[in-house]
Amino acid sequence: MLTKILVTLLVTVGCLWFASSKREQNRPPLLVVASKKDQQRNSMLRRGTYMFMFIMLLAASVMIYIEISDNYTTVTVHVINT
């Protein structure tokens, strides 16, 4: 269970690092305009990164919920004296 959480956190941090590193790069001068194709590709990559991060967080939340809910199930035991 701990390994799942650590892997999820590692992927989340990696996605955030990837998304923020694109913003920190030197931007082209204002006179140079990126082509429409480059802008679309960058926006698709950014959306894909955020979508992947959301899916990983959702999967981690579901796994944690399943692990916690399994630990607290009610079991009925019948003792039969023979």
MOMO-V354475 format. One record per backbone hydrogen bond with DSSP energy under -1.0 kcal/mol. NH is the residue of the N-H (numbers start at 1). CO is the residue of the C=O. E is the energy in kcal/mol with one decimal. If there is no record, write none. Layout:
NH:CO:E
NH:CO:E
This chain:
5:1:-1.9
6:2:-2.5
7:3:-2.6
8:4:-2.3
9:5:-2.7
10:6:-2.4
11:7:-2.4
12:8:-2.5
13:9:-2.6
14:10:-2.2
15:11:-2.5
16:12:-2.5
17:13:-2.6
18:14:-2.5
19:15:-2.5
20:16:-2.5
21:17:-2.3
22:18:-1.1
24:20:-1.4
32:29:-1.2
39:35:-2.2
40:36:-2.4
41:37:-2.3
42:38:-2.5
43:39:-2.3
44:40:-2.4
45:41:-2.4
46:42:-2.3
47:43:-2.5
48:44:-2.6
49:45:-2.3
50:46:-2.4
51:47:-2.5
52:48:-2.5
53:49:-2.3
54:50:-2.3
55:51:-2.5
56:52:-2.4
57:53:-2.3
58:54:-2.4
59:55:-2.6
60:56:-2.4
61:57:-2.3
62:58:-2.3
63:59:-2.4
64:60:-2.4
65:61:-2.5
66:62:-2.6
67:63:-2.4
68:64:-2.4
69:65:-2.7
70:66:-1.9
